[in-house]
Every structure is written in C-alpha cells, then in structure tokens.
C-alpha cells in the first residue's frame, strides 16, 4: 500500500517551482509571468504545509501558508492593475517591449 510522505510533497513542490521559474524566465507576456510567480508561491505553500505536518512544527506552517495566500492575492490584484495601466499606456503587455516607464 502506497503512503504519501514528505518526499512526495517535496517532489510535487519542486515540479511546481520549476514550472513557475520556467514561466517567469521564458514568457514575454506579463500575465504569464504573474502566473509563474503564483506557481512559485504555491510551491512554497506546499512546502510550508508539508513541513508543518511531518516536522511537528504545530500550526506555524499553516499560519505562514495563510499569510502567503493573502500576500499572493494582494500581489495579483496590484500586479493586474499595473498590467492594465501598462496596456493602456503602451498598448502591449509584453515585458520586453516596455523599456521605459515615462515618456
């Protein structure tokens, strides 16, 4: 019988983290870069929860994960507002085409 252990959580977290870093580095669209950042934050949350469960740290891992979720929601709201403002100004959301902030 297969039991899910700490190693399984760490492998899933490493895969999510890798996909997130790949999305941040290779994508030109700002929305896709934000999605990569969200994947990295979700990978960190999986690590916090897994170490809280298997490391006997009590509820500290869950509290940090809750803080990261709140931080990710705030980051998404602010970043999407910035992306909309950039689109309104430059008519593009490609991060390589936006090379100056003030015209």
DSSP file (Angstrom, degrees, kcal/mol; ACC not computed):
  #  RESIDUE AA STRUCTURE BP1 BP2  ACC     N-H-->O    O-->H-N    N-H-->O    O-->H-N    TCO  KAPPA ALPHA  PHI   PSI    X-CA   Y-CA   Z-CA
    1    1 A X              0   0    0      0, 0.0     2,-0.5     0, 0.0     0, 0.0   0.000 360.0 360.0 360.0 134.4    0.0    0.0    0.0
    2    2 A X        -     0   0    0      2,-0.0     2,-0.4     0, 0.0     0, 0.0  -0.679 360.0-164.7 -86.5 126.4    1.3    3.4   -1.0
    3    3 A X        -     0   0    0     -2,-0.5     2,-0.6     0, 0.0     0, 0.0  -0.917  19.9-127.6-109.4 137.4    1.6    6.0    1.7
    4    4 A X        +     0   0    0     -2,-0.4     2,-0.2     3,-0.1    -2,-0.0  -0.722  39.7 173.1 -84.2 123.1    2.1    9.7    0.8
    5    5 A X     >  -     0   0    0     -2,-0.6     4,-1.4     1,-0.0     3,-0.4  -0.495  49.1 -80.8-119.3-171.3    5.1   11.0    2.7
    6    6 A X  H  > S+     0   0    0      1,-0.2     4,-2.4     2,-0.2     5,-0.2   0.854 122.8  60.4 -61.6 -37.1    7.1   14.2    2.9
    7    7 A X  H  > S+     0   0    0      1,-0.2     4,-2.2     2,-0.2    -1,-0.2   0.885 101.8  52.7 -60.8 -39.7    9.1   13.2   -0.2
    8    8 A X  H  > S+     0   0    0     -3,-0.4     4,-2.3     1,-0.2    -1,-0.2   0.915 110.1  47.7 -63.4 -43.3    6.0   13.1   -2.4
    9    9 A X  H  X S+     0   0    0     -4,-1.4     4,-2.5     1,-0.2    -1,-0.2   0.905 111.7  50.6 -63.9 -40.4    5.1   16.6   -1.3
   10   10 A X  H  X S+     0   0    0     -4,-2.4     4,-2.3     2,-0.2    -2,-0.2   0.864 109.6  50.5 -67.3 -35.1    8.6   17.9   -1.9
   11   11 A X  H  X S+     0   0    0     -4,-2.2     4,-2.2     2,-0.2    -2,-0.2   0.929 111.9  46.6 -67.2 -45.2    8.6   16.4   -5.4
   12   12 A X  H  X S+     0   0    0     -4,-2.3     4,-2.5     1,-0.2    -2,-0.2   0.909 113.7  49.8 -62.1 -41.2    5.3   18.0   -6.3
   13   13 A X  H  X S+     0   0    0     -4,-2.5     4,-2.6     1,-0.2    -2,-0.2   0.895 109.7  50.3 -65.1 -40.1    6.6   21.3   -4.9
   14   14 A X  H  X S+     0   0    0     -4,-2.3     4,-2.4     2,-0.2    -1,-0.2   0.886 110.7  49.7 -65.6 -38.3    9.8   21.1   -6.8
   15   15 A X  H  X S+     0   0    0     -4,-2.2     4,-2.5     2,-0.2    -2,-0.2   0.932 112.7  46.5 -65.7 -45.2    7.9   20.4  -10.1
   16   16 A X  H  X S+     0   0    0     -4,-2.5     4,-2.4     1,-0.2    -2,-0.2   0.911 112.7  50.3 -61.8 -42.1    5.6   23.4   -9.4
   17   17 A X  H  X S+     0   0    0     -4,-2.6     4,-2.6     2,-0.2    -1,-0.2   0.904 110.3  49.9 -62.7 -41.7    8.6   25.6   -8.6
   18   18 A X  H  X S+     0   0    0     -4,-2.4     4,-2.5     2,-0.2    -2,-0.2   0.917 111.0  48.5 -63.9 -44.1   10.4   24.5  -11.8
   19   19 A X  H  X S+     0   0    0     -4,-2.5     4,-2.4     2,-0.2    -1,-0.2   0.892 112.1  50.8 -62.2 -38.9    7.3   25.3  -13.9
   20   20 A X  H  X S+     0   0    0     -4,-2.4     4,-2.1     2,-0.2    -2,-0.2   0.928 111.3  45.7 -65.0 -46.0    7.0   28.6  -12.2
   21   21 A X  H  X S+     0   0    0     -4,-2.6     4,-2.5     2,-0.2     5,-0.2   0.901 112.5  52.2 -64.1 -40.1   10.6   29.6  -12.8
   22   22 A X  H  X S+     0   0    0     -4,-2.5     4,-2.4     1,-0.2     5,-0.3   0.914 110.5  48.4 -60.5 -43.0   10.3   28.4  -16.4
   23   23 A X  H  X S+     0   0    0     -4,-2.4     4,-1.2     1,-0.2    -2,-0.2   0.860 112.5  48.1 -66.5 -35.9    7.2   30.6  -16.8
   24   24 A X  H  < S+     0   0    0     -4,-2.1    -2,-0.2     1,-0.2    -1,-0.2   0.915 117.8  40.0 -69.4 -43.1    8.9   33.6  -15.3
   25   25 A X  H  < S+     0   0    0     -4,-2.5    -2,-0.2    -5,-0.2    -3,-0.2   0.874 122.5  35.5 -77.8 -38.2   12.1   33.3  -17.4
   26   26 A X  H  < S+     0   0    0     -4,-2.4     2,-0.2    -5,-0.2    -3,-0.2   0.700  94.9  89.5 -95.9 -19.8   10.7   32.3  -20.8
   27   27 A X     <  -     0   0    0     -4,-1.2    68,-0.0    -5,-0.3    -4,-0.0  -0.542  46.5-169.9 -86.0 145.2    7.4   34.2  -21.1
   28   28 A X        +     0   0    0     -2,-0.2    67,-3.5    67,-0.1     2,-0.3   0.639  64.2  91.6-100.4 -21.7    7.2   37.7  -22.6
   29   29 A X  B  > S-A   94   0A   0     65,-0.2     4,-1.8     1,-0.1    65,-0.2  -0.609  71.8-142.4 -78.7 131.1    3.6   38.3  -21.6
   30   30 A X  H  > S+     0   0    0     63,-2.3     4,-2.0    -2,-0.3    -1,-0.1   0.841 100.2  55.2 -64.7 -33.9    3.2   40.0  -18.3
   31   31 A X  H  > S+     0   0    0      2,-0.2     4,-1.9     1,-0.2    -1,-0.2   0.894 107.5  49.7 -66.5 -39.0    0.1   38.0  -17.3
   32   32 A X  H  > S+     0   0    0      2,-0.2     4,-1.9     1,-0.2    -2,-0.2   0.860 108.3  53.4 -67.6 -34.9    2.0   34.7  -17.9
   33   33 A X  H  X S+     0   0    0     -4,-1.8     4,-2.0     2,-0.2    -2,-0.2   0.907 107.8  51.1 -64.3 -40.8    4.9   36.0  -15.8
   34   34 A X  H  X S+     0   0    0     -4,-2.0     4,-2.1     1,-0.2    -2,-0.2   0.875 107.3  53.1 -63.8 -36.9    2.4   36.7  -13.0
   35   35 A X  H  X S+     0   0    0     -4,-1.9     4,-1.9     2,-0.2    -1,-0.2   0.882 107.1  52.4 -65.3 -36.9    1.1   33.1  -13.4
   36   36 A X  H  X S+     0   0    0     -4,-1.9     4,-1.9     2,-0.2    -2,-0.2   0.892 107.6  51.3 -63.6 -39.7    4.6   31.8  -13.0
   37   37 A X  H  X S+     0   0    0     -4,-2.0     4,-2.3     1,-0.2    -2,-0.2   0.895 107.9  52.8 -63.8 -39.4    5.0   33.8   -9.8
   38   38 A X  H  X S+     0   0    0     -4,-2.1     4,-2.3     1,-0.2    -1,-0.2   0.884 107.1  52.2 -63.7 -37.9    1.8   32.3   -8.5
   39   39 A X  H  X S+     0   0    0     -4,-1.9     4,-2.1     2,-0.2    -1,-0.2   0.902 108.7  50.5 -64.1 -39.9    3.1   28.8   -9.2
   40   40 A X  H  X S+     0   0    0     -4,-1.9     4,-1.9     2,-0.2    -2,-0.2   0.916 111.1  48.5 -64.1 -42.3    6.3   29.6   -7.2
   41   41 A X  H  X S+     0   0    0     -4,-2.3     4,-2.1     1,-0.2    -2,-0.2   0.881 110.2  51.6 -66.1 -37.0    4.2   30.9   -4.3
   42   42 A X  H  X S+     0   0    0     -4,-2.3     4,-2.2     2,-0.2    -1,-0.2   0.867 107.3  53.3 -66.7 -35.5    2.0   27.7   -4.4
   43   43 A X  H  X S+     0   0    0     -4,-2.1     4,-1.8     2,-0.2    -2,-0.2   0.905 108.6  49.6 -64.4 -40.3    5.2   25.6   -4.3
   44   44 A X  H  X S+     0   0    0     -4,-1.9     4,-2.5     1,-0.2    -2,-0.2   0.898 108.9  53.2 -64.0 -39.5    6.3   27.4   -1.2
   45   45 A X  H  X S+     0   0    0     -4,-2.1     4,-2.5     1,-0.2     5,-0.2   0.903 106.0  52.4 -62.6 -41.1    2.9   26.8    0.4
   46   46 A X  H  X S+     0   0    0     -4,-2.2     4,-2.5     1,-0.2    -1,-0.2   0.911 110.4  49.0 -61.4 -40.8    3.1   23.1   -0.3
   47   47 A X  H  X S+     0   0    0     -4,-1.8     4,-2.7     2,-0.2     5,-0.3   0.924 110.4  50.2 -63.8 -44.2    6.5   23.1    1.5
   48   48 A X  H  X S+     0   0    0     -4,-2.5     4,-1.7     1,-0.2    -2,-0.2   0.926 114.6  43.6 -60.0 -45.3    5.2   25.0    4.5
   49   49 A X  H  X S+     0   0    0     -4,-2.5     4,-2.0     2,-0.2    -1,-0.2   0.910 114.6  49.3 -67.9 -42.4    2.2   22.7    4.9
   50   50 A X  H  X S+     0   0    0     -4,-2.5     4,-2.9    -5,-0.2     5,-0.3   0.924 113.1  45.7 -65.5 -44.0    4.2   19.5    4.4
   51   51 A X  H  X S+     0   0    0     -4,-2.7     4,-1.6     1,-0.2     6,-0.4   0.824 110.7  54.5 -70.3 -28.9    6.9   20.5    6.8
   52   52 A X  H  <>S+     0   0    0     -4,-1.7     5,-0.9    -5,-0.3     6,-0.5   0.884 115.0  40.3 -67.8 -36.9    4.3   21.6    9.4
   53   53 A X  H  <5S+     0   0    0     -4,-2.0     3,-0.4     1,-0.1    -2,-0.2   0.941 127.4  29.4 -76.6 -47.7    2.7   18.2    9.1
   54   54 A X  H  <5S+     0   0    0     -4,-2.9    -3,-0.2     1,-0.2    -2,-0.2   0.584 118.3  54.9 -92.6 -10.2    5.7   15.9    9.0
   55   55 A X  T  <5S-     0   0    0     -4,-1.6    -1,-0.2    -5,-0.3    -3,-0.1   0.397 100.7-124.4-103.4   2.6    8.1   18.1   11.0
   56   56 A X  T   5 +     0   0    0     -3,-0.4    -3,-0.1    -4,-0.3    -4,-0.1   0.907  62.5 141.7  55.2  46.7    5.9   18.5   14.1
   57   57 A X    > < -     0   0    0     -5,-0.9     3,-1.1    -6,-0.4     2,-0.2   0.346  51.2-138.7 -96.4   5.0    6.0   22.3   14.0
   58   58 A X  T 3   -     0   0    0     -6,-0.5     3,-0.4     1,-0.2    -1,-0.3  -0.518  61.2 -27.0  75.6-140.2    2.4   22.7   15.1
   59   59 A X  T 3> S+     0   0    0     -2,-0.2     4,-2.1     1,-0.2    -1,-0.2   0.297 108.8  99.0 -96.1   9.6    0.3   25.3   13.3
   60   60 A X  H <> S+     0   0    0     -3,-1.1     4,-2.2     1,-0.2    -1,-0.2   0.886  83.0  50.6 -66.5 -36.9    3.2   27.6   12.3
   61   61 A X  H  > S+     0   0    0     -3,-0.4     4,-2.3     2,-0.2    -1,-0.2   0.894 110.9  48.6 -66.3 -40.1    3.4   26.2    8.8
   62   62 A X  H  > S+     0   0    0     -4,-0.3     4,-2.3     2,-0.2    -2,-0.2   0.881 111.0  50.8 -67.3 -36.9   -0.3   26.7    8.2
   63   63 A X  H  X S+     0   0    0     -4,-2.1     4,-2.1     2,-0.2    -2,-0.2   0.911 111.8  46.6 -67.0 -41.8   -0.1   30.2    9.5
   64   64 A X  H  X S+     0   0    0     -4,-2.2     4,-2.3     2,-0.2    -2,-0.2   0.901 111.8  51.8 -66.5 -39.5    2.7   31.1    7.2
   65   65 A X  H  X S+     0   0    0     -4,-2.3     4,-2.1     2,-0.2    -2,-0.2   0.893 108.6  50.8 -64.1 -38.8    0.9   29.4    4.3
   66   66 A X  H  X S+     0   0    0     -4,-2.3     4,-2.1     2,-0.2    -1,-0.2   0.904 109.8  50.3 -63.4 -41.1   -2.2   31.5    5.1
   67   67 A X  H  X S+     0   0    0     -4,-2.1     4,-2.5     1,-0.2    -2,-0.2   0.891 109.5  51.1 -62.7 -40.1    0.0   34.6    5.1
   68   68 A X  H  X S+     0   0    0     -4,-2.3     4,-2.5     2,-0.2    -2,-0.2   0.874 108.4  52.0 -66.5 -36.8    1.5   33.6    1.7
   69   69 A X  H  X S+     0   0    0     -4,-2.1     4,-2.1     2,-0.2    -2,-0.2   0.916 111.3  46.7 -64.4 -42.9   -2.1   33.2    0.3
   70   70 A X  H  X S+     0   0    0     -4,-2.1     4,-2.2     1,-0.2    -2,-0.2   0.915 113.1  49.7 -64.0 -42.7   -3.0   36.7    1.5
   71   71 A X  H  X S+     0   0    0     -4,-2.5     4,-2.6     1,-0.2    -2,-0.2   0.891 110.0  50.8 -62.7 -40.2    0.2   38.0    0.0
   72   72 A X  H  X S+     0   0    0     -4,-2.5     4,-2.4     2,-0.2    -1,-0.2   0.881 109.3  50.6 -67.2 -38.1   -0.5   36.3   -3.3
   73   73 A X  H  X S+     0   0    0     -4,-2.1     4,-2.1     2,-0.2    -2,-0.2   0.922 113.1  45.3 -65.3 -42.8   -4.0   37.7   -3.5
   74   74 A X  H  X S+     0   0    0     -4,-2.2     4,-2.4     1,-0.2     5,-0.3   0.907 113.1  50.9 -66.5 -40.6   -2.7   41.2   -2.8
   75   75 A X  H  X S+     0   0    0     -4,-2.6     4,-2.7     1,-0.2     5,-0.2   0.902 110.0  49.8 -62.7 -41.3    0.1   40.8   -5.3
   76   76 A X  H  X S+     0   0    0     -4,-2.4     4,-2.3     2,-0.2     5,-0.2   0.913 111.8  47.6 -65.8 -42.3   -2.3   39.6   -8.0
   77   77 A X  H  X S+     0   0    0     -4,-2.1     4,-1.7     2,-0.2    -2,-0.2   0.938 117.2  41.2 -65.2 -46.5   -4.6   42.5   -7.5
   78   78 A X  H  X S+     0   0    0     -4,-2.4     4,-2.1     2,-0.2    -2,-0.2   0.912 115.7  50.2 -68.5 -42.4   -1.9   45.1   -7.6
   79   79 A X  H  X S+     0   0    0     -4,-2.7     4,-2.6    -5,-0.3    -2,-0.2   0.887 109.6  50.4 -66.4 -38.9    0.0   43.5  -10.4
   80   80 A X  H  X S+     0   0    0     -4,-2.3     4,-2.4    -5,-0.2    -1,-0.2   0.874 109.2  51.9 -67.5 -35.0   -3.1   43.2  -12.6
   81   81 A X  H  X S+     0   0    0     -4,-1.7     4,-2.0    -5,-0.2    -2,-0.2   0.908 111.3  47.5 -64.4 -40.4   -3.8   46.8  -12.0
   82   82 A X  H  X S+     0   0    0     -4,-2.1     4,-2.5     2,-0.2    -2,-0.2   0.907 111.1  51.1 -65.7 -42.0   -0.2   47.7  -13.1
   83   83 A X  H  X S+     0   0    0     -4,-2.6     4,-2.5     2,-0.2    -2,-0.2   0.903 109.7  49.9 -63.4 -41.0   -0.6   45.5  -16.2
   84   84 A X  H  X S+     0   0    0     -4,-2.4     4,-2.2     2,-0.2    -1,-0.2   0.895 111.5  48.8 -64.2 -39.0   -3.8   47.2  -17.2
   85   85 A X  H  X S+     0   0    0     -4,-2.0     4,-1.8     2,-0.2    -2,-0.2   0.892 111.2  49.8 -66.7 -39.5   -2.2   50.6  -16.8
   86   86 A X  H  X S+     0   0    0     -4,-2.5     4,-3.2     2,-0.2     6,-0.4   0.903 110.8  49.8 -64.8 -40.9    0.8   49.4  -18.9
   87   87 A X  H  X S+     0   0    0     -4,-2.5     4,-2.1     1,-0.2    -2,-0.2   0.903 109.4  51.5 -64.5 -39.6   -1.5   48.2  -21.6
   88   88 A X  H  < S+     0   0    0     -4,-2.2    -1,-0.2    -5,-0.2    -2,-0.2   0.864 118.3  38.2 -64.4 -34.9   -3.4   51.5  -21.6
   89   89 A X  H  < S+     0   0    0     -4,-1.8    -2,-0.2    -5,-0.1    -1,-0.2   0.926 133.2  20.1 -82.0 -46.9   -0.2   53.4  -22.0
   90   90 A X  H  < S-     0   0    0     -4,-3.2    -3,-0.2     2,-0.3    -2,-0.2   0.525  89.7-130.2-104.6  -8.0    1.8   51.1  -24.4
   91   91 A X  S  < S+     0   0    0     -4,-2.1     2,-0.3    -5,-0.4    -4,-0.2   0.794  81.9  80.8  57.6  31.4   -0.9   49.0  -26.0
   92   92 A X        -     0   0    0     -6,-0.4    -2,-0.3     2,-0.0    -1,-0.2  -0.975  59.0-160.8-158.1 149.6    1.1   45.9  -25.2
   93   93 A X        +     0   0    0     -2,-0.3   -63,-2.3    -3,-0.1     2,-0.5   0.195  53.9 123.3-117.3  13.9    1.7   43.7  -22.2
   94   94 A X  B >>  -A   29   0A   0    -65,-0.2     3,-0.8     1,-0.1     4,-0.7  -0.645  56.1-147.2 -75.7 126.4    5.0   42.1  -23.5
   95   95 A X  T 34 S+     0   0    0    -67,-3.5    -1,-0.1    -2,-0.5     3,-0.1   0.737  94.5  55.9 -71.6 -21.6    7.7   42.8  -20.9
   96   96 A X  T 34 S+     0   0    0    -68,-0.3    -1,-0.2     1,-0.2   -67,-0.1   0.694 103.9  54.2 -83.2 -17.2   10.4   43.1  -23.5
   97   97 A X  T <4 S+     0   0    0     -3,-0.8     2,-1.0   -69,-0.2    -1,-0.2   0.648  92.4  77.4 -86.6 -16.1    8.6   45.8  -25.4
   98   98 A X     <  +     0   0    0     -4,-0.7    -1,-0.1     1,-0.2     3,-0.1  -0.788  51.0 151.1 -97.5  96.7    8.2   48.1  -22.4
   99   99 A X        +     0   0    0     -2,-1.0     2,-0.3     1,-0.2    -1,-0.2   0.459  59.0  39.6-110.4  -2.6   11.7   49.6  -21.9
  100  100 A X        -     0   0    0     -3,-0.1    -1,-0.2     1,-0.1     3,-0.1  -0.997  56.7-154.9-146.2 148.9   10.9   52.9  -20.3
  101  101 A X  S    S+     0   0    0     -2,-0.3     2,-0.4     1,-0.2    -1,-0.1   0.752  80.8  43.4 -94.3 -26.9    8.4   54.0  -17.7
  102  102 A X              0   0    0      1,-0.1    -1,-0.2     0, 0.0     0, 0.0  -0.970 360.0 360.0-127.4 132.9    7.9   57.6  -18.6
  103  103 A X              0   0    0     -2,-0.4    -1,-0.1    -3,-0.1    -2,-0.0   0.433 360.0 360.0-101.1 360.0    7.5   59.2  -22.0
